[in-house]
Amino acid sequence: MTVDYRMEYDTNSTDEIYYIMVDKNKITDVRDELGKENNWTKSVPAIKKGNYYIITVYEQATYDKNVLAVLDKYDVQLKRFVWCEIRFYKGSKNWWIPEKEAIKIKNELDKNENIYTVMLSYLYP
């Protein structure tokens, strides 16, 4: 059975956020070095994606010469990511989607190599 939803998204609701992708064999070394002077990585766990971990980084780190030296040492690029909040609508009902449908959509999005994480909220059982 196919259910039709209208989908809207917003990419302007958060500050700029940066990330680095680190080989799974270098994750500990990179995190240790980034935490020596200041803890430049955000306090969220790294996200495993294939053979890499994705680590979010504070914007201020993008201006720090020591951070840039660590990234250069490990041949890691600092990239900006977009936080995209997606809202589903069905008729006049806003901000909810049945859990079964949400999980199905989440599983599809998780397969996309350009999407690093998907979080669900506002589920209707």
Residue pairs with C-beta under 8 A, 6 or more apart in sequence:
3 90
3 98
3 101
4 90
5 88
5 89
5 90
5 97
5 101
6 88
6 89
6 90
7 86
7 87
7 88
7 89
8 86
8 87
8 89
9 84
9 85
9 86
9 87
10 84
10 85
10 87
11 82
11 83
11 84
13 83
13 85
14 83
15 59
16 59
16 80
17 42
17 56
17 59
17 80
17 81
17 83
18 56
18 57
18 58
18 59
18 61
18 62
18 78
18 79
18 80
18 81
19 54
19 55
19 56
19 57
19 78
19 79
19 80
19 81
19 116
20 30
20 54
20 55
20 57
20 71
20 76
20 77
20 78
20 79
21 49
21 52
21 53
21 54
21 76
21 77
21 79
22 30
22 31
22 46
22 52
22 53
22 54
22 55
22 74
22 76
23 51
23 52
24 48
24 51
24 52
24 53
26 74
27 46
27 53
27 55
29 74
30 55
30 70
30 74
30 76
31 41
31 46
31 55
33 70
33 73
34 40
34 41
34 57
34 61
34 67
34 70
35 41
36 66
37 66
38 61
38 64
40 57
40 58
40 60
40 61
40 64
40 67
41 55
41 56
41 57
41 58
42 55
42 56
42 57
42 58
44 56
46 53
46 54
46 55
47 53
47 54
47 116
47 117
48 54
49 113
49 116
54 116
54 117
56 81
57 67
57 78
61 67
61 78
62 78
67 78
68 78
70 76
71 77
71 78
81 116
87 94
87 95
88 96
88 97
90 97
95 122
96 122
96 123
96 124
97 105
97 122
97 123
97 124
98 123
98 124
98 125
99 120
99 123
99 124
99 125
102 120
102 123
103 120
106 118
106 120
109 115
109 118
110 118
